Amino acid sequence: MIHATFFLTTLFMRIISVNVNGIRAAARKGFFDWLKNQRADIVCIQELKAQTHQLTDSVFWPKSFHCHYHEAEKKGYSGVAIYSRKEADAVINSFGVEEFDREGRYIEARFGNLSVVSLYAPSGSAGDHRQESKDRFLEHFPKHLAKLKQQQEHVIICGDFNIAHREIDLKNWKGNQKNSGFLPHERAWMDKLFGDEFGYIDAYRVIEPETEQYTWWSNRGKARENNVGWRIDYQVITPDLADRVEKARVYTDKWFSDHAPFIMDYDYP
């Protein structure tokens, strides 16, 4: 049973995950105005592209939330955050691998026996050196996945994994089989994540097993207008939460980033 009682007004927990591709830019595009009306219990944000000391404006500290940021050491790069209605029992800014902890890729909030993670996995699209870093992440992160399941009864990992799992998860899958984000070994890693080896579940596919729904569109050409996208943003859950997945949607009415906010509701018994 989930013992954290931070749900807003109804018997479900709403979690929003969004890669903002620069939180200050997203703010200028109306992200925080939109967020006020979303009735979210937890918000997981990725790719801040800002240091915490640059976020002095009150807009970045919504009064209805407890706000926690984990920035990258490199300015204007990466960074993650978690907002929650209920104050967390603990907030953890590391999963124990210095290369990625210094890049601000992980923040975890614990509420009793529930852990919620905001994760920004590396992209390999900038060149071989970044793909090599991404591959190191894929090597190391499963150890932490196993540790999380040992420590916490319920786990929800939200964020940008920078991998489309199946052919249905991107528009031009045939032409992307040699590109980062859809490489065979990356997809095999996702098979393990959602299989017996790592033992987690793709929450969206619990209720939308065959829906073609993307979460990211390139800024090049007319990718957004033509819906030439990728589903690379996930909410990854422990199996005990599968029967509590209630609703999922991707918000595309207004654009705050090249990613769309990914919203999921979980039943609360």
Buried (B, 14 or more C-beta within 10 A) or exposed (E): EBEBEBBEEEEBBBBBBBBBBBBBBBBEBEBBEBBEEBBBBBBBBBBBBBBBEBBEEEBBBBEEBBBBBBBBEEEEBBBBBBBBBBEBEEBBBBBEBEEBBEBBBBBBBBBBBBBBBBBBBBBBEEEEEBBEBBBBBBEBBBEBBEEBBEEBBBBBBBBBBBBBBBEBBBBEBEEBEEBBBBBEEBBEBBEBBBEEEBBBBBBBBBEBEEEEBBBBBEEEEEBBEEEBBBBBBBBBBBEEBBEBBBEBBBBBEEBBBBBBBBBBBBBBE
